[in-house]
Amino acid sequence: MSRYISFRDFDWTLLIFVLIICGLGVLEIRSATAHTKFAGAHVRQLYWIAAGLGGMFVLSLVNYQVLLERVHWMYVGAVASLMVVLIFGQKYLGARRWVKLPGGIHFQPSEWVKLVLILAVAKYFAEMHSRDLSWSDFVKAGAIAGVPMLMVLAQPDLGTALTYLPIAIMGLFLGGLHWKQAAVVLLLAGLAMPLAWHHLKPYQQQRLISFMEPDADAKGSGYQVKQSLIAVGSGGLFGSSQESQTRLAFLPVPQTDFIFAAFAEGHGFVGAMGVLLLYFIVLMRLTQNAQTAPDRAGTFLVMGVVAVLAFHILVNVGMVLGFMPVTGIPLPLMSYGGSSVLFMFLALGMVMNVRMRRFVN
């Protein structure tokens, strides 16, 4: 380790808030899975958090400039891992998203691909010689995120594929996006919507329809959203001690996608707002680290993490409250799942990496 690098420069305040969110998640997973076949999931979540912490500290010591120099090889590896999933991945509910590793562990490569995309986009925009964003920059940035995105869509996993977009969008925005360019892209995206609709799987189309009209099929495609809204509403101001929606299994997958609804039922509006405040503090702390980054690449890297985290929170909470269609995007640090937890801690490791080198010449 360089003599200029010290764990005294580690963002311990950020880590404390992250661990508080993780702790609330573990407690909610324990409560939501008690007396179900998923009982004990909170213990496995603790193992993943411990592994994530270890990975975060290790990654914080590897100079992010070294990672940026080798990101092209990492990108090739990321695309190859997604190809492995498409060919040899475990099929569950009609989708191939996981690779089974020794010991019965299921690994989801599409999660770690986000790390590679953050690095790739940061490297591309940091090396731009011109401050003006050209249309060729649009195409190149779109290709960087678009190739793995199309491969994840083929699994099919629409939710995870959408999480790649904010990385590219953040890069374009910080790279000098003009409002005219944004208007043209939005117009083209709007014109492409009908074509994209026909390429969606039937269940994906049904999710979008049920999002717009949840009462049309309250016992079918709209069931998850309706039960989620009931759970959030029954929590009231300070929470319901009965937690009937969660404990009686009306609320689907309360330990993963709908953990925020389960938490809101048990802790009410006050508890739910408290969690959102914790996330806000984490996002602001990350943004502060981006502002103090030693170079342009470090700023892009940290803001890429901010983009992914904010997108996850926005879509998951919006989904729970009926403002977003159900896409299967987990709530970072709280939802049960090893791949998601590891990604988040490794992403934080890259942030710490940048922060610890902010005074290095």
TABEL-V166912 format. One record per backbone hydrogen bond with DSSP energy under -1.0 kcal/mol. CO is the residue of the C=O (numbers start at 1). NH is the residue of the N-H. E is the energy in kcal/mol with one decimal. If there is no record, write none. Layout:
co=CO nh=NH e=E
co=CO nh=NH e=E
//
This chain:
co=2 nh=5 e=-1.6
co=6 nh=9 e=-1.9
co=7 nh=10 e=-1.0
co=10 nh=12 e=-1.8
co=11 nh=15 e=-1.9
co=12 nh=16 e=-2.3
co=13 nh=17 e=-1.9
co=14 nh=18 e=-2.2
co=15 nh=19 e=-2.5
co=16 nh=20 e=-1.9
co=17 nh=21 e=-1.9
co=18 nh=22 e=-2.3
co=19 nh=23 e=-2.7
co=20 nh=24 e=-2.3
co=21 nh=25 e=-2.1
co=22 nh=26 e=-2.5
co=23 nh=27 e=-2.3
co=24 nh=28 e=-2.1
co=25 nh=29 e=-2.7
co=26 nh=30 e=-2.3
co=27 nh=31 e=-2.1
co=28 nh=32 e=-2.9
co=29 nh=33 e=-1.9
co=33 nh=36 e=-1.7
co=36 nh=39 e=-1.7
co=38 nh=41 e=-1.8
co=40 nh=44 e=-1.3
co=41 nh=45 e=-2.1
co=42 nh=46 e=-1.7
co=43 nh=47 e=-1.7
co=44 nh=48 e=-2.0
co=45 nh=49 e=-2.3
co=46 nh=50 e=-2.4
co=47 nh=51 e=-2.5
co=48 nh=52 e=-2.6
co=49 nh=53 e=-2.5
co=50 nh=54 e=-2.1
co=51 nh=55 e=-2.4
co=52 nh=56 e=-2.4
co=53 nh=57 e=-2.2
co=54 nh=58 e=-2.1
co=55 nh=59 e=-2.7
co=56 nh=60 e=-1.9
co=58 nh=61 e=-1.2
co=63 nh=66 e=-1.2
co=63 nh=67 e=-1.3
co=64 nh=68 e=-2.3
co=65 nh=69 e=-1.9
co=66 nh=70 e=-1.1
co=70 nh=74 e=-1.7
co=71 nh=75 e=-2.6
co=72 nh=76 e=-1.8
co=73 nh=77 e=-2.3
co=74 nh=78 e=-2.3
co=75 nh=79 e=-2.4
co=76 nh=80 e=-2.3
co=77 nh=81 e=-2.3
co=78 nh=82 e=-1.8
co=79 nh=83 e=-1.7
co=80 nh=84 e=-2.1
co=81 nh=85 e=-1.7
co=82 nh=86 e=-1.9
co=83 nh=87 e=-1.6
co=84 nh=88 e=-3.7
co=85 nh=89 e=-1.8
co=92 nh=95 e=-1.3
co=95 nh=92 e=-2.8
co=98 nh=90 e=-3.1
co=99 nh=107 e=-2.9
co=101 nh=104 e=-1.0
co=105 nh=101 e=-3.8
co=107 nh=99 e=-2.9
co=108 nh=111 e=-1.8
co=109 nh=113 e=-1.6
co=111 nh=114 e=-1.1
co=112 nh=116 e=-1.3
co=113 nh=117 e=-2.5
co=114 nh=118 e=-2.4
co=115 nh=119 e=-2.0
co=116 nh=120 e=-2.9
co=117 nh=121 e=-2.9
co=118 nh=122 e=-2.0
co=119 nh=123 e=-2.5
co=120 nh=124 e=-2.3
co=121 nh=125 e=-2.3
co=122 nh=126 e=-2.0
co=123 nh=127 e=-1.3
co=134 nh=138 e=-1.3
co=135 nh=139 e=-2.2
co=136 nh=140 e=-2.5
co=137 nh=141 e=-2.7
co=138 nh=142 e=-2.6
co=139 nh=143 e=-2.1
co=140 nh=144 e=-2.3
co=141 nh=145 e=-1.8
co=142 nh=146 e=-2.6
co=143 nh=147 e=-2.0
co=145 nh=149 e=-1.5
co=146 nh=150 e=-2.6
co=147 nh=151 e=-1.6
co=148 nh=152 e=-2.2
co=149 nh=153 e=-2.2
co=150 nh=154 e=-1.3
co=152 nh=155 e=-1.3
co=152 nh=157 e=-1.2
co=155 nh=96 e=-2.1
co=157 nh=161 e=-2.0
co=158 nh=162 e=-2.1
co=161 nh=164 e=-1.4
co=164 nh=168 e=-1.3
co=165 nh=169 e=-2.7
co=166 nh=170 e=-2.5
co=167 nh=171 e=-1.9
co=168 nh=172 e=-2.4
co=169 nh=173 e=-2.6
co=170 nh=174 e=-2.7
co=171 nh=175 e=-1.7
co=173 nh=176 e=-1.1
co=178 nh=182 e=-2.2
co=179 nh=183 e=-2.3
co=180 nh=184 e=-2.1
co=181 nh=185 e=-2.3
co=182 nh=186 e=-2.5
co=183 nh=187 e=-2.2
co=184 nh=188 e=-2.5
co=185 nh=189 e=-2.5
co=186 nh=190 e=-2.3
co=187 nh=191 e=-2.1
co=188 nh=192 e=-1.6
co=192 nh=196 e=-2.5
co=193 nh=197 e=-2.5
co=194 nh=198 e=-1.4
co=197 nh=200 e=-1.1
co=201 nh=205 e=-2.2
co=202 nh=206 e=-2.2
co=203 nh=207 e=-1.6
co=204 nh=208 e=-1.6
co=205 nh=209 e=-2.1
co=206 nh=210 e=-2.8
co=207 nh=211 e=-1.6
co=208 nh=212 e=-1.5
co=209 nh=213 e=-2.2
co=213 nh=216 e=-1.3
co=217 nh=220 e=-1.5
co=217 nh=222 e=-2.4
co=220 nh=223 e=-1.5
co=222 nh=226 e=-2.2
co=223 nh=227 e=-2.6
co=224 nh=228 e=-2.1
co=225 nh=229 e=-2.5
co=226 nh=230 e=-2.1
co=227 nh=231 e=-2.2
co=228 nh=232 e=-2.5
co=229 nh=233 e=-2.6
co=230 nh=234 e=-2.5
co=233 nh=236 e=-1.2
co=235 nh=239 e=-2.2
co=236 nh=269 e=-2.0
co=237 nh=270 e=-2.5
co=243 nh=247 e=-2.9
co=244 nh=248 e=-2.0
co=245 nh=250 e=-1.4
co=245 nh=251 e=-2.5
co=246 nh=249 e=-1.3
co=253 nh=256 e=-1.4
co=253 nh=258 e=-1.6
co=255 nh=336 e=-3.0
co=256 nh=259 e=-1.3
co=258 nh=262 e=-1.8
co=259 nh=263 e=-2.4
co=260 nh=264 e=-2.5
co=261 nh=265 e=-2.0
co=262 nh=266 e=-1.8
co=263 nh=267 e=-2.2
co=264 nh=268 e=-1.9
co=265 nh=240 e=-2.9
co=267 nh=271 e=-1.7
co=268 nh=272 e=-2.4
co=269 nh=273 e=-2.5
co=270 nh=274 e=-1.8
co=271 nh=275 e=-2.0
co=272 nh=276 e=-2.1
co=273 nh=277 e=-2.1
co=274 nh=278 e=-1.9
co=275 nh=279 e=-2.2
co=276 nh=280 e=-2.2
co=277 nh=281 e=-2.3
co=278 nh=282 e=-2.1
co=279 nh=283 e=-2.6
co=280 nh=284 e=-2.5
co=281 nh=285 e=-2.4
co=282 nh=286 e=-2.4
co=283 nh=287 e=-2.3
co=284 nh=288 e=-2.1
co=285 nh=289 e=-1.8
co=286 nh=290 e=-1.8
co=287 nh=291 e=-1.9
co=288 nh=292 e=-1.2
co=290 nh=293 e=-1.1
co=295 nh=299 e=-1.7
co=296 nh=300 e=-2.3
co=297 nh=301 e=-2.3
co=298 nh=302 e=-2.4
co=299 nh=303 e=-2.4
co=300 nh=304 e=-1.6
co=301 nh=305 e=-1.4
co=302 nh=306 e=-2.1
co=303 nh=307 e=-2.3
co=304 nh=308 e=-2.0
co=305 nh=309 e=-2.5
co=306 nh=310 e=-2.8
co=307 nh=311 e=-2.1
co=308 nh=312 e=-2.4
co=309 nh=313 e=-2.3
co=310 nh=314 e=-2.8
co=311 nh=315 e=-2.6
co=312 nh=316 e=-2.5
co=313 nh=317 e=-2.5
co=314 nh=318 e=-2.1
co=315 nh=319 e=-2.4
co=316 nh=320 e=-2.2
co=317 nh=321 e=-1.9
co=318 nh=323 e=-2.8
co=318 nh=324 e=-1.4
co=331 nh=334 e=-1.3
co=331 nh=335 e=-2.7
co=337 nh=341 e=-1.9
co=338 nh=342 e=-2.8
co=339 nh=343 e=-2.3
co=340 nh=344 e=-2.2
co=341 nh=345 e=-2.2
co=342 nh=346 e=-2.5
co=343 nh=347 e=-2.6
co=344 nh=348 e=-2.1
co=345 nh=349 e=-1.8
co=346 nh=350 e=-1.7
co=347 nh=351 e=-1.7
co=348 nh=352 e=-2.8
co=349 nh=353 e=-2.0
co=350 nh=354 e=-1.9
co=351 nh=355 e=-2.5
co=352 nh=356 e=-2.8
co=354 nh=357 e=-1.0
co=355 nh=358 e=-1.6
co=357 nh=360 e=-1.2
//
